[in-house]
């Protein structure tokens, strides 16, 4: 069936993670459909094959209640016809905007050349499972998730979540919140995770007003300055959106952690610590850099933190 679709040149869509994320972070990919697709291509190589990673970013979740219950350990509720009764209530609410962006495409032929230079000369065999197939498909799956992350759109809700959930009581003076959001915007731009990363054009003040309009944050008037806060339910929901951009802030956050207990740390020590911890960060957050590029990333993130006045030289 997949071979017929490919032969006709019809686009085939599937979600490489196999299920929806309960945390907002990317999940380890499941390579079953990728393997089927690659084997179908090997049986009939009449058309070149390309995988196009797609990032879809939301500002609110329509299934927010089920998300909270699933985080608490409940099983996912099976959809039923009775659920259609809730559709009217859902469409009446403001769920903000959806951003769709495209990651770096992955062409299959060069990847096959990398793993099996003689693949094109092999006769098609529907039952064949060469030794190189599994590692190649696993590599392809990892590249797809990495490229999806590298096309992230950082929306207003992502920034509000990252700023407010970092406070003890999910509340912050409005001026301080504006400063924090602006800091995150500049930090993401300066650390240059990927040239496909996009960030909302709204100013920090406009982002706060937008969050109030969506109903995800509240403003409490105070004589010394208004307080922006999140209630308990929305705080749980916002963890999803904070985790959407955790990979963008991971490296500068890690470097900042190196200075929490020591005001002065040698660059060589930061590099040594990062080389130790980076394989775990890379696997958990699907970071894009190979080990040999890590020193460059460390320098770029350190320079950004210095220019922002968070570190001194």
C-alpha positions as CSV (number, residue, x, y, z in Angstrom):
1,X,0.0,0.0,0.0
2,X,2.8,2.4,0.9
3,X,4.7,1.5,-2.2
4,X,1.6,2.3,-4.3
5,X,1.3,5.7,-2.7
6,X,5.0,6.5,-3.3
7,X,4.8,5.2,-6.9
8,X,1.9,7.6,-7.6
9,X,3.9,10.6,-6.1
10,X,1.3,11.2,-3.4
11,X,2.4,12.9,-0.2
12,X,2.2,10.6,2.9
13,X,1.8,12.2,6.4
14,X,2.4,10.5,9.7
15,X,3.5,11.5,13.2
16,X,7.0,10.1,13.8
17,X,6.5,10.1,17.6
18,X,3.6,7.7,17.3
19,X,1.5,9.5,20.0
20,X,0.9,12.9,21.4
21,X,3.3,14.4,23.9
22,X,2.0,14.7,27.5
23,X,4.8,17.1,28.4
24,X,5.2,19.4,25.4
25,X,8.7,18.1,24.7
26,X,9.5,15.9,21.7
27,X,9.2,12.2,22.3
28,X,11.6,9.5,21.1
29,X,10.6,8.6,17.5
30,X,9.1,5.4,16.6
31,X,10.6,4.1,13.4
32,X,8.0,1.6,12.2
33,X,6.4,3.7,9.5
34,X,9.8,5.1,8.4
35,X,11.1,1.6,8.0
36,X,8.0,0.6,5.9
37,X,8.5,3.8,3.8
38,X,12.2,3.1,3.2
39,X,11.6,-0.5,2.3
40,X,8.7,0.5,-0.1
41,X,11.1,2.9,-1.8
42,X,13.8,0.2,-2.2
43,X,11.3,-2.0,-4.0
44,X,10.5,0.7,-6.5
45,X,13.0,3.5,-7.0
46,X,11.2,5.4,-9.8
47,X,10.7,8.6,-7.7
48,X,13.2,10.2,-5.3
49,X,12.0,10.4,-1.7
50,X,12.2,13.3,0.7
51,X,11.1,13.6,4.3
52,X,9.8,17.1,5.3
53,X,9.8,17.8,9.0
54,X,7.0,20.0,10.1
55,X,6.6,21.9,13.4
56,X,3.1,22.8,14.6
57,X,2.9,25.1,17.6
58,X,-0.2,26.0,19.6
59,X,-1.1,28.7,22.0
60,X,-3.8,26.8,23.9
61,X,-4.9,23.2,24.1
62,X,-8.4,22.2,23.2
63,X,-8.1,19.1,25.3
64,X,-6.6,20.9,28.3
65,X,-8.7,19.0,30.9
66,X,-7.7,15.6,29.6
67,X,-4.1,16.8,29.5
68,X,-4.1,17.6,33.2
69,X,-5.8,14.2,34.1
70,X,-3.3,12.3,31.9
71,X,-0.4,14.0,33.7
72,X,-1.9,12.8,36.9
73,X,-1.7,9.2,35.7
74,X,-5.1,8.7,34.1
75,X,-5.3,6.9,30.9
76,X,-6.2,8.6,27.6
77,X,-10.0,8.7,27.1
78,X,-11.1,6.9,24.0
79,X,-12.9,9.2,21.6
80,X,-16.6,8.5,21.1
81,X,-19.6,10.0,19.1
82,X,-20.8,11.7,22.3
83,X,-17.7,13.9,22.2
84,X,-19.2,15.8,19.3
85,X,-21.5,17.5,21.7
86,X,-18.5,19.3,23.1
87,X,-17.5,20.7,19.7
88,X,-19.8,23.7,19.9
89,X,-18.3,24.7,23.3
90,X,-14.8,24.2,22.0
91,X,-15.2,26.4,18.9
92,X,-16.6,29.3,20.9
93,X,-13.4,29.7,22.9
94,X,-10.3,31.7,21.8
95,X,-7.5,29.3,21.3
96,X,-5.1,31.8,19.8
97,X,-3.1,31.1,16.7
98,X,-1.4,28.0,15.3
99,X,2.1,28.3,13.8
100,X,3.2,25.8,11.1
101,X,6.9,25.9,10.1
102,X,9.1,23.6,8.0
103,X,12.4,22.1,9.1
104,X,15.3,21.3,6.9
105,X,14.2,18.5,4.5
106,X,15.9,15.2,4.5
107,X,16.5,13.4,1.2
108,X,16.7,9.7,1.4
109,X,19.2,9.0,-1.4
110,X,22.2,10.7,0.2
111,X,21.4,9.0,3.5
112,X,21.3,5.6,1.8
113,X,24.6,6.4,0.1
114,X,26.1,7.1,3.5
115,X,25.0,3.8,5.0
116,X,25.1,1.5,1.9
117,X,27.0,2.9,-1.1
118,X,26.0,0.0,-3.2
119,X,22.2,0.1,-2.4
120,X,21.2,1.3,-5.9
121,X,22.8,-1.7,-7.5
122,X,21.0,-4.3,-5.4
123,X,18.1,-6.1,-7.0
124,X,14.7,-5.2,-5.3
125,X,13.7,-7.9,-2.8
126,X,10.5,-7.3,-0.8
127,X,11.7,-9.7,2.0
128,X,15.2,-8.3,2.3
129,X,16.3,-6.7,5.6
130,X,19.9,-5.7,5.2
131,X,22.0,-5.1,8.3
132,X,22.3,-1.4,7.6
133,X,18.6,-0.8,7.4
134,X,17.8,-0.6,11.1
135,X,20.6,1.8,12.1
136,X,19.9,3.9,9.0
137,X,16.2,4.2,9.8
138,X,16.9,5.0,13.4
139,X,19.3,7.8,12.3
140,X,16.6,9.1,9.9
141,X,14.1,9.2,12.7
142,X,16.5,11.1,15.0
143,X,17.2,13.6,12.2
144,X,13.5,14.2,11.6
145,X,12.9,15.1,15.3
146,X,16.0,17.2,15.5
147,X,14.9,19.1,12.4
148,X,11.4,19.6,13.8
149,X,12.9,21.1,16.9
150,X,15.1,23.3,14.8
151,X,12.0,24.9,13.2
152,X,10.3,25.9,16.4
153,X,8.2,29.0,16.6
154,X,8.4,30.7,19.9
155,X,5.0,32.2,20.5
156,X,3.7,34.6,23.3
157,X,2.4,31.8,25.4
158,X,5.8,30.0,25.3
159,X,7.5,33.1,26.7
160,X,4.9,33.7,29.4
161,X,5.1,30.1,30.5
162,X,8.9,30.1,30.6
163,X,9.0,33.4,32.6
164,X,6.1,32.8,35.1
165,X,6.8,29.1,35.9
166,X,10.3,30.0,36.9
167,X,9.0,32.0,39.9
168,X,8.1,30.5,43.2
169,X,4.4,31.3,43.2
170,X,3.9,31.7,39.5
171,X,3.5,35.5,40.0
172,X,5.6,38.5,39.1
173,X,5.5,42.2,39.1
174,X,4.4,43.3,35.7
175,X,7.5,45.4,35.0
176,X,9.7,42.5,36.0
177,X,7.7,40.1,33.8
178,X,8.2,42.4,30.8
179,X,11.9,42.5,31.5
180,X,12.1,38.7,31.8
181,X,10.2,38.1,28.6
182,X,12.4,40.6,26.7
183,X,15.4,38.9,28.1
184,X,14.2,35.5,26.8
185,X,13.5,37.0,23.4
186,X,17.0,38.5,23.1
187,X,18.7,35.4,24.4
188,X,17.0,33.1,21.9
189,X,17.8,35.4,19.0
190,X,21.5,35.8,20.2
191,X,22.2,32.2,20.7
192,X,21.1,31.3,17.2
193,X,19.9,27.8,17.8
194,X,18.8,27.5,14.1
195,X,18.2,29.9,11.2
196,X,14.7,28.4,11.0
197,X,13.7,29.4,14.6
198,X,11.1,32.2,14.6
199,X,10.0,34.4,17.6
200,X,6.8,36.4,18.0
201,X,7.1,40.1,17.0
202,X,5.0,41.2,19.9
203,X,6.7,43.4,22.5
204,X,6.8,42.1,26.1
205,X,3.9,44.5,27.0
206,X,1.8,43.2,24.1
207,X,2.6,39.6,25.0
208,X,1.2,40.2,28.5
209,X,-1.9,41.8,27.1
210,X,-2.3,38.9,24.7
211,X,-2.0,36.4,27.6
212,X,-4.7,38.3,29.5
213,X,-7.0,38.2,26.4
214,X,-6.5,34.5,26.1
215,X,-7.4,34.1,29.8
216,X,-4.2,32.2,30.7
217,X,-2.9,34.8,33.1
218,X,-4.5,37.3,35.5
219,X,-3.6,40.8,36.6
220,X,-3.9,41.8,40.2
221,X,-3.9,45.6,40.9
222,X,-1.4,46.7,43.6
223,X,-0.4,50.2,44.8
224,X,3.3,49.3,44.3
225,X,2.7,47.9,40.8
226,X,0.4,45.4,39.2
227,X,1.1,41.7,39.7
228,X,0.7,39.1,36.9
229,X,-0.1,35.6,38.1
230,X,-1.3,32.2,37.0
231,X,-3.8,30.1,38.8
232,X,-3.1,26.5,39.6
233,X,-4.9,24.9,36.7
234,X,-3.4,27.2,34.1
235,X,0.1,26.7,35.7
236,X,-0.2,23.0,34.9
237,X,-1.3,23.7,31.4
238,X,1.5,26.2,30.9
239,X,4.1,23.5,31.6
240,X,3.3,22.1,28.1
241,X,4.1,25.4,26.4
242,X,7.2,26.0,28.5
243,X,8.5,22.6,27.5
244,X,7.9,23.5,23.8
245,X,10.9,25.8,23.9
246,X,13.0,24.0,26.6
247,X,15.5,23.0,23.9
248,X,16.1,26.6,22.8
249,X,17.1,27.6,26.3
250,X,18.9,24.4,27.4
251,X,22.5,25.4,26.6
252,X,22.5,28.9,28.0
253,X,20.6,27.7,31.1
254,X,23.2,25.0,31.6
255,X,26.0,27.5,31.4
256,X,24.2,29.7,33.9
257,X,23.9,26.7,36.2
258,X,27.7,26.4,36.2
259,X,27.9,29.8,38.0
260,X,25.2,29.2,40.6
261,X,27.6,28.1,43.3
262,X,30.7,29.8,42.1
263,X,30.9,33.4,40.9
264,X,34.0,32.7,38.9
265,X,34.5,29.6,36.7
266,X,37.2,29.1,34.1
267,X,36.2,28.6,30.5
268,X,38.1,25.3,30.4
269,X,36.0,24.1,33.4
270,X,32.7,25.1,31.8
271,X,33.8,23.2,28.6
272,X,34.8,20.1,30.6
273,X,31.5,20.1,32.5
274,X,29.5,20.6,29.3
275,X,31.2,17.8,27.4
276,X,30.2,15.5,30.3
277,X,26.6,16.6,30.5
278,X,25.9,17.3,26.8
279,X,25.2,13.7,25.6
280,X,22.4,13.5,28.1
281,X,21.0,16.9,27.1
282,X,21.3,16.0,23.4
283,X,19.4,12.7,23.8
284,X,16.7,14.1,26.0
285,X,16.0,17.3,24.0
286,X,17.1,16.3,20.5
287,X,19.8,19.0,20.3
288,X,21.3,19.4,16.9
289,X,25.0,19.8,17.5
290,X,27.6,17.0,17.1
291,X,30.2,16.8,20.0
292,X,32.8,18.6,17.9
293,X,30.6,21.7,17.6
294,X,29.9,22.0,21.4
295,X,32.8,24.3,22.1
296,X,31.5,26.8,19.5
297,X,28.0,26.6,21.0
298,X,29.4,27.2,24.5
299,X,31.3,30.3,23.3
300,X,28.2,31.6,21.5
301,X,26.0,31.2,24.5
302,X,28.6,32.6,26.9
303,X,29.0,35.6,24.8
304,X,25.2,36.2,24.7
305,X,25.0,35.9,28.5
306,X,27.8,38.4,28.8
307,X,26.3,40.9,26.4
308,X,23.0,40.7,28.3
309,X,24.8,41.5,31.5
310,X,24.1,38.1,33.1
311,X,27.7,37.2,33.2
312,X,30.9,39.3,33.6
313,X,34.3,38.8,32.0
